Amino acid sequence: MTEGSAGGSVLVVDDEEALVRGVQRVLARAGFSVDAVSNGQEAVALLEQKVFDCIVSDINMPGLLQGYLFAKPGKPFPEARWG
């Protein structure tokens, strides 16, 4: 679900599907362009293709990255704006 982009672009990353759908729906209704994935590997793949204004991520996910990739400025996405 992607609605208007007047509010910027947001990547939502969480392994709880119901939570992702809820956050995605609220942000889309508020005018954000929203992409959502269910794990760190999918997030990295998407970040290699697209730059987001904001990332909303669970930091306690199983598997690769566990959300911490997005908490550290710098590599591997130097084009990201941190702050």
ChimeraX attribute file (.defattr): number of C-alpha atoms within 10 A of each C-alpha:
attribute: neighborCount
match mode: 1-to-1
recipient: residues
	/A:1	10
	/A:2	16
	/A:3	15
	/A:4	15
	/A:5	14
	/A:6	10
	/A:7	14
	/A:8	13
	/A:9	22
	/A:10	21
	/A:11	21
	/A:12	23
	/A:13	24
	/A:14	24
	/A:15	16
	/A:16	13
	/A:17	12
	/A:18	10
	/A:19	13
	/A:20	20
	/A:21	14
	/A:22	11
	/A:23	15
	/A:24	23
	/A:25	16
	/A:26	12
	/A:27	19
	/A:28	21
	/A:29	14
	/A:30	14
	/A:31	16
	/A:32	21
	/A:33	22
	/A:34	26
	/A:35	19
	/A:36	23
	/A:37	20
	/A:38	17
	/A:39	22
	/A:40	25
	/A:41	14
	/A:42	13
	/A:43	23
	/A:44	18
	/A:45	11
	/A:46	16
	/A:47	15
	/A:48	10
	/A:49	7
	/A:50	10
	/A:51	16
	/A:52	17
	/A:53	14
	/A:54	15
	/A:55	18
	/A:56	15
	/A:57	25
	/A:58	19
	/A:59	16
	/A:60	12
	/A:61	18
	/A:62	12
	/A:63	10
	/A:64	13
	/A:65	16
	/A:66	17
	/A:67	21
	/A:68	14
	/A:69	18
	/A:70	22
	/A:71	11
	/A:72	10
	/A:73	13
	/A:74	13
	/A:75	10
	/A:76	13
	/A:77	14
	/A:78	9
	/A:79	10
	/A:80	16
	/A:81	12
	/A:82	12
	/A:83	4
